[in-house]
Amino acid sequence: MFMNLSNQEKIDILRISKKIFICIVRHTGKDLDKLSLKTCIVKDLRISGDDVDDLVQDINRYFQIDWSSLNFKEYFDGEGFSIVEFFVF
């Protein structure tokens, strides 16, 4: 994943990741040591609905990101209980 990057690029990715992880810890209470670049926000952390919006706003405190082109429904579940998820094993 990082093999073709310069040392500075690797440092930048780690710096950015750490700030995002701190936001995730604030919103989930998860242990920072349990998070990695492979952690899935929806499946592993079960963040959805309004919680995604809160997380995005917190991340925007560090980074000015234009989220307008992201289709949130494609990546995140809506608020509330899903009967389909209940029956999927």
Distance bins in CASP14 RR format, pairs under 12 A and 6 or more apart:
PFRMAT RR
TARGET T0000
AUTHOR 0000-0000-0000
RMODE 2
METHOD distances of the structure
MODEL  1
1 9 0 0 0 0 0 1 0 0 0 0 0
1 10 0 0 0 0 0 1 0 0 0 0 0
1 13 0 0 0 0 1 0 0 0 0 0 0
1 17 0 0 0 0 0 1 0 0 0 0 0
1 36 0 0 0 0 0 1 0 0 0 0 0
1 37 1 0 0 1 0 0 0 0 0 0 0
1 38 0 0 0 0 1 0 0 0 0 0 0
2 8 0 0 0 0 0 1 0 0 0 0 0
2 9 1 0 0 1 0 0 0 0 0 0 0
2 10 1 0 1 0 0 0 0 0 0 0 0
2 11 0 0 0 0 0 1 0 0 0 0 0
2 12 0 0 0 0 0 1 0 0 0 0 0
2 13 1 0 0 1 0 0 0 0 0 0 0
2 14 0 0 0 0 1 0 0 0 0 0 0
2 17 0 0 0 0 0 1 0 0 0 0 0
2 37 0 0 0 0 1 0 0 0 0 0 0
3 9 0 0 0 0 0 1 0 0 0 0 0
3 10 0 0 0 0 1 0 0 0 0 0 0
4 10 0 0 0 0 0 1 0 0 0 0 0
5 11 0 0 0 0 1 0 0 0 0 0 0
5 12 0 0 0 0 1 0 0 0 0 0 0
5 13 1 0 0 1 0 0 0 0 0 0 0
5 14 0 0 0 0 0 1 0 0 0 0 0
6 12 0 0 0 0 1 0 0 0 0 0 0
6 13 0 0 0 0 0 1 0 0 0 0 0
7 13 0 0 0 0 0 1 0 0 0 0 0
7 14 0 0 0 0 0 1 0 0 0 0 0
8 14 0 0 0 0 0 1 0 0 0 0 0
8 15 0 0 0 0 0 1 0 0 0 0 0
9 15 0 0 0 0 0 1 0 0 0 0 0
9 16 0 0 0 0 0 1 0 0 0 0 0
10 16 0 0 0 0 0 1 0 0 0 0 0
10 17 0 0 0 0 0 1 0 0 0 0 0
10 37 0 0 0 0 0 1 0 0 0 0 0
11 17 0 0 0 0 0 1 0 0 0 0 0
11 18 0 0 0 0 0 1 0 0 0 0 0
12 18 0 0 0 0 0 1 0 0 0 0 0
12 19 0 0 0 0 0 1 0 0 0 0 0
12 63 0 0 0 0 0 1 0 0 0 0 0
13 19 0 0 0 0 0 1 0 0 0 0 0
13 20 0 0 0 0 0 1 0 0 0 0 0
13 37 0 0 0 0 1 0 0 0 0 0 0
14 20 0 0 0 0 0 1 0 0 0 0 0
14 21 0 0 0 0 0 1 0 0 0 0 0
14 36 0 0 0 0 0 1 0 0 0 0 0
14 37 0 0 0 0 1 0 0 0 0 0 0
15 21 0 0 0 0 0 1 0 0 0 0 0
15 22 0 0 0 0 0 1 0 0 0 0 0
15 62 0 0 0 0 0 1 0 0 0 0 0
15 63 0 0 0 0 0 1 0 0 0 0 0
16 22 0 0 0 0 0 1 0 0 0 0 0
16 23 0 0 0 0 0 1 0 0 0 0 0
16 37 0 0 0 0 0 1 0 0 0 0 0
16 59 0 0 0 0 1 0 0 0 0 0 0
16 62 0 0 0 0 1 0 0 0 0 0 0
16 63 1 0 0 1 0 0 0 0 0 0 0
16 65 0 0 0 0 0 1 0 0 0 0 0
17 23 0 0 0 0 0 1 0 0 0 0 0
17 24 0 0 0 0 0 1 0 0 0 0 0
17 32 0 0 0 0 0 1 0 0 0 0 0
17 35 0 0 0 0 1 0 0 0 0 0 0
17 36 0 0 0 0 1 0 0 0 0 0 0
17 37 1 0 0 1 0 0 0 0 0 0 0
17 38 0 0 0 0 0 1 0 0 0 0 0
17 39 0 0 0 0 0 1 0 0 0 0 0
17 59 0 0 0 0 0 1 0 0 0 0 0
17 62 0 0 0 0 0 1 0 0 0 0 0
17 63 0 0 0 0 0 1 0 0 0 0 0
18 24 0 0 0 0 0 1 0 0 0 0 0
18 25 0 0 0 0 0 1 0 0 0 0 0
18 32 0 0 0 0 1 0 0 0 0 0 0
18 35 0 0 0 0 1 0 0 0 0 0 0
18 36 0 0 0 0 0 1 0 0 0 0 0
18 37 0 0 0 0 0 1 0 0 0 0 0
18 62 0 0 0 0 1 0 0 0 0 0 0
19 25 0 0 0 0 0 1 0 0 0 0 0
19 26 0 0 0 0 0 1 0 0 0 0 0
19 32 0 0 0 0 0 1 0 0 0 0 0
19 58 0 0 0 0 1 0 0 0 0 0 0
19 59 1 0 0 1 0 0 0 0 0 0 0
19 60 0 0 0 0 0 1 0 0 0 0 0
19 61 0 0 0 0 1 0 0 0 0 0 0
19 62 1 0 1 0 0 0 0 0 0 0 0
19 63 1 0 0 1 0 0 0 0 0 0 0
20 26 0 0 0 0 0 1 0 0 0 0 0
20 27 0 0 0 0 0 1 0 0 0 0 0
20 32 0 0 0 0 0 1 0 0 0 0 0
20 35 0 0 0 0 1 0 0 0 0 0 0
20 36 0 0 0 0 0 1 0 0 0 0 0
20 37 0 0 0 0 1 0 0 0 0 0 0
20 39 0 0 0 0 0 1 0 0 0 0 0
20 41 0 0 0 0 1 0 0 0 0 0 0
20 45 0 0 0 0 0 1 0 0 0 0 0
20 55 0 0 0 0 1 0 0 0 0 0 0
20 56 0 0 0 0 0 1 0 0 0 0 0
20 58 0 0 0 0 1 0 0 0 0 0 0
20 59 1 0 1 0 0 0 0 0 0 0 0
20 60 0 0 0 0 0 1 0 0 0 0 0
20 61 0 0 0 0 0 1 0 0 0 0 0
20 62 1 0 0 1 0 0 0 0 0 0 0
20 63 0 0 0 0 1 0 0 0 0 0 0
20 65 0 0 0 0 0 1 0 0 0 0 0
21 27 0 0 0 0 0 1 0 0 0 0 0
21 28 0 0 0 0 0 1 0 0 0 0 0
21 29 0 0 0 0 0 1 0 0 0 0 0
21 30 0 0 0 0 1 0 0 0 0 0 0
21 31 0 0 0 0 0 1 0 0 0 0 0
21 32 1 0 1 0 0 0 0 0 0 0 0
21 33 0 0 0 0 1 0 0 0 0 0 0
21 34 0 0 0 0 1 0 0 0 0 0 0
21 35 1 0 1 0 0 0 0 0 0 0 0
21 36 0 0 0 0 1 0 0 0 0 0 0
21 37 0 0 0 0 1 0 0 0 0 0 0
21 39 0 0 0 0 1 0 0 0 0 0 0
21 41 0 0 0 0 0 1 0 0 0 0 0
21 45 0 0 0 0 0 1 0 0 0 0 0
21 55 0 0 0 0 0 1 0 0 0 0 0
21 58 0 0 0 0 0 1 0 0 0 0 0
21 59 0 0 0 0 0 1 0 0 0 0 0
21 62 0 0 0 0 0 1 0 0 0 0 0
22 28 0 0 0 0 0 1 0 0 0 0 0
22 29 0 0 0 0 0 1 0 0 0 0 0
22 30 0 0 0 0 0 1 0 0 0 0 0
22 32 1 0 0 1 0 0 0 0 0 0 0
22 35 0 0 0 0 1 0 0 0 0 0 0
22 55 0 0 0 0 0 1 0 0 0 0 0
22 58 0 0 0 0 1 0 0 0 0 0 0
22 59 0 0 0 0 1 0 0 0 0 0 0
22 61 0 0 0 0 0 1 0 0 0 0 0
22 62 0 0 0 0 1 0 0 0 0 0 0
23 29 0 0 0 0 0 1 0 0 0 0 0
23 30 0 0 0 0 0 1 0 0 0 0 0
23 32 0 0 0 0 0 1 0 0 0 0 0
23 35 0 0 0 0 0 1 0 0 0 0 0
23 41 0 0 0 0 0 1 0 0 0 0 0
23 45 0 0 0 0 0 1 0 0 0 0 0
23 47 0 0 0 0 0 1 0 0 0 0 0
23 51 0 0 0 0 0 1 0 0 0 0 0
23 52 0 0 0 0 0 1 0 0 0 0 0
23 54 0 0 0 0 1 0 0 0 0 0 0
23 55 1 0 0 1 0 0 0 0 0 0 0
23 56 0 0 0 0 1 0 0 0 0 0 0
23 57 0 0 0 0 1 0 0 0 0 0 0
23 58 1 0 1 0 0 0 0 0 0 0 0
23 59 1 0 1 0 0 0 0 0 0 0 0
23 60 0 0 0 0 1 0 0 0 0 0 0
23 61 1 0 0 1 0 0 0 0 0 0 0
23 62 1 0 0 1 0 0 0 0 0 0 0
23 63 0 0 0 0 1 0 0 0 0 0 0
24 30 1 0 0 1 0 0 0 0 0 0 0
24 31 0 0 0 0 0 1 0 0 0 0 0
24 32 0 0 0 0 1 0 0 0 0 0 0
24 34 0 0 0 0 0 1 0 0 0 0 0
24 35 1 0 0 1 0 0 0 0 0 0 0
24 36 0 0 0 0 0 1 0 0 0 0 0
24 37 0 0 0 0 0 1 0 0 0 0 0
24 39 1 0 0 1 0 0 0 0 0 0 0
24 40 0 0 0 0 0 1 0 0 0 0 0
24 41 1 0 0 1 0 0 0 0 0 0 0
24 44 0 0 0 0 0 1 0 0 0 0 0
24 45 1 0 0 1 0 0 0 0 0 0 0
24 46 0 0 0 0 0 1 0 0 0 0 0
24 47 1 0 0 1 0 0 0 0 0 0 0
24 51 0 0 0 0 0 1 0 0 0 0 0
24 52 0 0 0 0 0 1 0 0 0 0 0
24 54 0 0 0 0 0 1 0 0 0 0 0
24 55 1 0 0 1 0 0 0 0 0 0 0
24 56 0 0 0 0 0 1 0 0 0 0 0
24 58 0 0 0 0 1 0 0 0 0 0 0
24 59 0 0 0 0 1 0 0 0 0 0 0
25 31 1 0 0 1 0 0 0 0 0 0 0
25 32 1 0 1 0 0 0 0 0 0 0 0
25 33 0 0 0 0 1 0 0 0 0 0 0
25 34 0 0 0 0 1 0 0 0 0 0 0
25 35 1 0 0 1 0 0 0 0 0 0 0
25 39 0 0 0 0 0 1 0 0 0 0 0
25 45 0 0 0 0 0 1 0 0 0 0 0
25 55 0 0 0 0 0 1 0 0 0 0 0
25 58 0 0 0 0 0 1 0 0 0 0 0
26 32 0 0 0 0 0 1 0 0 0 0 0
26 47 0 0 0 0 0 1 0 0 0 0 0
26 51 0 0 0 0 0 1 0 0 0 0 0
26 54 0 0 0 0 1 0 0 0 0 0 0
26 55 0 0 0 0 1 0 0 0 0 0 0
26 57 0 0 0 0 0 1 0 0 0 0 0
26 58 1 0 0 1 0 0 0 0 0 0 0
26 59 0 0 0 0 0 1 0 0 0 0 0
26 61 0 0 0 0 0 1 0 0 0 0 0
26 62 0 0 0 0 0 1 0 0 0 0 0
27 35 0 0 0 0 0 1 0 0 0 0 0
27 41 0 0 0 0 1 0 0 0 0 0 0
27 45 0 0 0 0 1 0 0 0 0 0 0
27 46 0 0 0 0 0 1 0 0 0 0 0
27 47 1 0 0 1 0 0 0 0 0 0 0
27 48 0 0 0 0 0 1 0 0 0 0 0
27 49 0 0 0 0 0 1 0 0 0 0 0
27 50 0 0 0 0 0 1 0 0 0 0 0
27 51 1 0 0 1 0 0 0 0 0 0 0
27 52 0 0 0 0 1 0 0 0 0 0 0
27 53 0 0 0 0 0 1 0 0 0 0 0
27 54 1 0 0 1 0 0 0 0 0 0 0
27 55 1 0 1 0 0 0 0 0 0 0 0
27 56 0 0 0 0 0 1 0 0 0 0 0
27 57 0 0 0 0 0 1 0 0 0 0 0
27 58 1 0 0 1 0 0 0 0 0 0 0
27 59 0 0 0 0 1 0 0 0 0 0 0
28 34 0 0 0 0 1 0 0 0 0 0 0
28 35 0 0 0 0 1 0 0 0 0 0 0
28 39 0 0 0 0 0 1 0 0 0 0 0
28 41 0 0 0 0 1 0 0 0 0 0 0
28 44 0 0 0 0 1 0 0 0 0 0 0
28 45 1 0 1 0 0 0 0 0 0 0 0
28 46 0 0 0 0 1 0 0 0 0 0 0
28 47 1 0 0 1 0 0 0 0 0 0 0
28 48 0 0 0 0 0 1 0 0 0 0 0
28 51 0 0 0 0 1 0 0 0 0 0 0
28 52 0 0 0 0 0 1 0 0 0 0 0
28 54 0 0 0 0 0 1 0 0 0 0 0
28 55 0 0 0 0 1 0 0 0 0 0 0
28 58 0 0 0 0 0 1 0 0 0 0 0
29 35 0 0 0 0 0 1 0 0 0 0 0
29 45 0 0 0 0 1 0 0 0 0 0 0
29 46 0 0 0 0 0 1 0 0 0 0 0
29 47 0 0 0 0 0 1 0 0 0 0 0
29 51 0 0 0 0 0 1 0 0 0 0 0
30 36 0 0 0 0 0 1 0 0 0 0 0
30 39 0 0 0 0 1 0 0 0 0 0 0
30 41 0 0 0 0 0 1 0 0 0 0 0
30 44 0 0 0 0 1 0 0 0 0 0 0
30 45 1 0 0 1 0 0 0 0 0 0 0
30 46 0 0 0 0 0 1 0 0 0 0 0
30 47 0 0 0 0 0 1 0 0 0 0 0
31 39 0 0 0 0 0 1 0 0 0 0 0
31 45 0 0 0 0 0 1 0 0 0 0 0
32 39 0 0 0 0 0 1 0 0 0 0 0
33 39 0 0 0 0 0 1 0 0 0 0 0
34 44 0 0 0 0 1 0 0 0 0 0 0
34 45 0 0 0 0 1 0 0 0 0 0 0
35 41 0 0 0 0 0 1 0 0 0 0 0
35 44 0 0 0 0 1 0 0 0 0 0 0
35 45 0 0 0 0 1 0 0 0 0 0 0
36 44 0 0 0 0 1 0 0 0 0 0 0
36 45 0 0 0 0 0 1 0 0 0 0 0
37 44 0 0 0 0 0 1 0 0 0 0 0
38 44 0 0 0 0 1 0 0 0 0 0 0
39 45 1 0 0 1 0 0 0 0 0 0 0
39 46 0 0 0 0 0 1 0 0 0 0 0
39 47 0 0 0 0 0 1 0 0 0 0 0
40 46 0 0 0 0 1 0 0 0 0 0 0
40 47 0 0 0 0 1 0 0 0 0 0 0
40 48 0 0 0 0 0 1 0 0 0 0 0
40 75 0 0 0 0 0 1 0 0 0 0 0
40 76 0 0 0 0 0 1 0 0 0 0 0
41 47 1 0 1 0 0 0 0 0 0 0 0
41 48 0 0 0 0 1 0 0 0 0 0 0
41 49 0 0 0 0 0 1 0 0 0 0 0
41 51 0 0 0 0 1 0 0 0 0 0 0
41 52 1 0 0 1 0 0 0 0 0 0 0
41 55 1 0 0 1 0 0 0 0 0 0 0
41 56 0 0 0 0 0 1 0 0 0 0 0
41 59 0 0 0 0 0 1 0 0 0 0 0
41 72 0 0 0 0 0 1 0 0 0 0 0
41 75 0 0 0 0 1 0 0 0 0 0 0
41 76 1 0 0 1 0 0 0 0 0 0 0
41 77 0 0 0 0 0 1 0 0 0 0 0
42 48 1 0 0 1 0 0 0 0 0 0 0
42 49 0 0 0 0 1 0 0 0 0 0 0
42 51 0 0 0 0 0 1 0 0 0 0 0
42 52 0 0 0 0 1 0 0 0 0 0 0
42 55 0 0 0 0 0 1 0 0 0 0 0
42 72 0 0 0 0 0 1 0 0 0 0 0
42 73 0 0 0 0 0 1 0 0 0 0 0
42 74 0 0 0 0 0 1 0 0 0 0 0
42 75 1 0 0 1 0 0 0 0 0 0 0
42 76 1 0 0 1 0 0 0 0 0 0 0
42 77 1 0 0 1 0 0 0 0 0 0 0
42 78 0 0 0 0 0 1 0 0 0 0 0
42 82 0 0 0 0 0 1 0 0 0 0 0
42 85 0 0 0 0 0 1 0 0 0 0 0
43 75 0 0 0 0 0 1 0 0 0 0 0
43 76 0 0 0 0 0 1 0 0 0 0 0
43 77 0 0 0 0 0 1 0 0 0 0 0
43 85 0 0 0 0 0 1 0 0 0 0 0
43 88 0 0 0 0 0 1 0 0 0 0 0
45 51 0 0 0 0 1 0 0 0 0 0 0
45 52 0 0 0 0 0 1 0 0 0 0 0
45 55 0 0 0 0 1 0 0 0 0 0 0
45 76 0 0 0 0 0 1 0 0 0 0 0
46 52 0 0 0 0 0 1 0 0 0 0 0
46 76 0 0 0 0 0 1 0 0 0 0 0
46 77 0 0 0 0 1 0 0 0 0 0 0
46 78 0 0 0 0 0 1 0 0 0 0 0
46 80 0 0 0 0 0 1 0 0 0 0 0
46 81 0 0 0 0 0 1 0 0 0 0 0
46 82 0 0 0 0 0 1 0 0 0 0 0
46 85 0 0 0 0 1 0 0 0 0 0 0
47 53 0 0 0 0 0 1 0 0 0 0 0
47 54 0 0 0 0 1 0 0 0 0 0 0
47 55 1 0 0 1 0 0 0 0 0 0 0
47 56 0 0 0 0 0 1 0 0 0 0 0
47 58 0 0 0 0 0 1 0 0 0 0 0
47 59 0 0 0 0 0 1 0 0 0 0 0
47 72 0 0 0 0 0 1 0 0 0 0 0
47 75 0 0 0 0 0 1 0 0 0 0 0
47 76 1 0 0 1 0 0 0 0 0 0 0
47 77 0 0 0 0 1 0 0 0 0 0 0
47 78 0 0 0 0 0 1 0 0 0 0 0
47 79 0 0 0 0 0 1 0 0 0 0 0
48 54 0 0 0 0 0 1 0 0 0 0 0
48 55 0 0 0 0 0 1 0 0 0 0 0
48 72 0 0 0 0 1 0 0 0 0 0 0
48 73 0 0 0 0 0 1 0 0 0 0 0
48 75 0 0 0 0 0 1 0 0 0 0 0
48 76 1 0 1 0 0 0 0 0 0 0 0
48 77 1 0 1 0 0 0 0 0 0 0 0
48 78 1 0 1 0 0 0 0 0 0 0 0
48 79 1 0 0 1 0 0 0 0 0 0 0
48 80 1 0 0 1 0 0 0 0 0 0 0
48 81 0 0 0 0 0 1 0 0 0 0 0
48 82 0 0 0 0 1 0 0 0 0 0 0
48 85 0 0 0 0 1 0 0 0 0 0 0
49 55 0 0 0 0 1 0 0 0 0 0 0
49 56 0 0 0 0 0 1 0 0 0 0 0
49 72 0 0 0 0 1 0 0 0 0 0 0
49 73 0 0 0 0 0 1 0 0 0 0 0
49 75 0 0 0 0 0 1 0 0 0 0 0
49 76 1 0 0 1 0 0 0 0 0 0 0
49 77 1 0 0 1 0 0 0 0 0 0 0
49 78 1 0 1 0 0 0 0 0 0 0 0
49 79 1 0 1 0 0 0 0 0 0 0 0
49 80 1 0 0 1 0 0 0 0 0 0 0
49 81 0 0 0 0 0 1 0 0 0 0 0
49 82 0 0 0 0 0 1 0 0 0 0 0
50 56 0 0 0 0 0 1 0 0 0 0 0
50 57 0 0 0 0 0 1 0 0 0 0 0
50 72 0 0 0 0 0 1 0 0 0 0 0
50 76 0 0 0 0 0 1 0 0 0 0 0
50 77 0 0 0 0 0 1 0 0 0 0 0
50 78 0 0 0 0 1 0 0 0 0 0 0
50 79 1 0 1 0 0 0 0 0 0 0 0
50 80 0 0 0 0 1 0 0 0 0 0 0
51 57 0 0 0 0 0 1 0 0 0 0 0
51 58 0 0 0 0 0 1 0 0 0 0 0
51 72 0 0 0 0 0 1 0 0 0 0 0
51 76 0 0 0 0 1 0 0 0 0 0 0
51 77 0 0 0 0 0 1 0 0 0 0 0
51 78 0 0 0 0 1 0 0 0 0 0 0
51 79 0 0 0 0 1 0 0 0 0 0 0
51 80 0 0 0 0 0 1 0 0 0 0 0
52 58 0 0 0 0 0 1 0 0 0 0 0
52 59 0 0 0 0 0 1 0 0 0 0 0
52 67 0 0 0 0 0 1 0 0 0 0 0
52 70 0 0 0 0 0 1 0 0 0 0 0
52 72 1 0 0 1 0 0 0 0 0 0 0
52 73 0 0 0 0 0 1 0 0 0 0 0
52 75 0 0 0 0 1 0 0 0 0 0 0
52 76 1 0 1 0 0 0 0 0 0 0 0
52 77 0 0 0 0 1 0 0 0 0 0 0
52 78 0 0 0 0 1 0 0 0 0 0 0
52 79 0 0 0 0 1 0 0 0 0 0 0
53 59 0 0 0 0 0 1 0 0 0 0 0
53 60 0 0 0 0 0 1 0 0 0 0 0
53 67 0 0 0 0 1 0 0 0 0 0 0
53 70 0 0 0 0 0 1 0 0 0 0 0
53 72 0 0 0 0 1 0 0 0 0 0 0
53 76 0 0 0 0 1 0 0 0 0 0 0
53 78 0 0 0 0 0 1 0 0 0 0 0
53 79 0 0 0 0 1 0 0 0 0 0 0
54 60 0 0 0 0 0 1 0 0 0 0 0
54 61 0 0 0 0 0 1 0 0 0 0 0
54 79 0 0 0 0 0 1 0 0 0 0 0
55 61 0 0 0 0 0 1 0 0 0 0 0
55 62 0 0 0 0 0 1 0 0 0 0 0
55 65 0 0 0 0 0 1 0 0 0 0 0
55 67 0 0 0 0 0 1 0 0 0 0 0
55 72 0 0 0 0 0 1 0 0 0 0 0
55 76 0 0 0 0 1 0 0 0 0 0 0
56 62 0 0 0 0 0 1 0 0 0 0 0
56 63 0 0 0 0 0 1 0 0 0 0 0
56 65 0 0 0 0 1 0 0 0 0 0 0
56 66 0 0 0 0 0 1 0 0 0 0 0
56 67 1 0 0 1 0 0 0 0 0 0 0
56 68 0 0 0 0 0 1 0 0 0 0 0
56 70 0 0 0 0 1 0 0 0 0 0 0
56 72 0 0 0 0 1 0 0 0 0 0 0
56 75 0 0 0 0 0 1 0 0 0 0 0
56 76 0 0 0 0 1 0 0 0 0 0 0
57 63 0 0 0 0 0 1 0 0 0 0 0
57 65 0 0 0 0 0 1 0 0 0 0 0
57 67 0 0 0 0 1 0 0 0 0 0 0
58 65 0 0 0 0 0 1 0 0 0 0 0
59 65 1 0 0 1 0 0 0 0 0 0 0
59 67 0 0 0 0 1 0 0 0 0 0 0
60 66 0 0 0 0 1 0 0 0 0 0 0
60 67 0 0 0 0 1 0 0 0 0 0 0
67 75 0 0 0 0 0 1 0 0 0 0 0
67 76 0 0 0 0 0 1 0 0 0 0 0
70 76 0 0 0 0 1 0 0 0 0 0 0
72 78 0 0 0 0 1 0 0 0 0 0 0
72 79 0 0 0 0 0 1 0 0 0 0 0
73 79 0 0 0 0 0 1 0 0 0 0 0
77 84 0 0 0 0 1 0 0 0 0 0 0
77 85 1 0 0 1 0 0 0 0 0 0 0
78 85 0 0 0 0 0 1 0 0 0 0 0
80 86 0 0 0 0 0 1 0 0 0 0 0
81 87 0 0 0 0 0 1 0 0 0 0 0
82 88 0 0 0 0 1 0 0 0 0 0 0
END
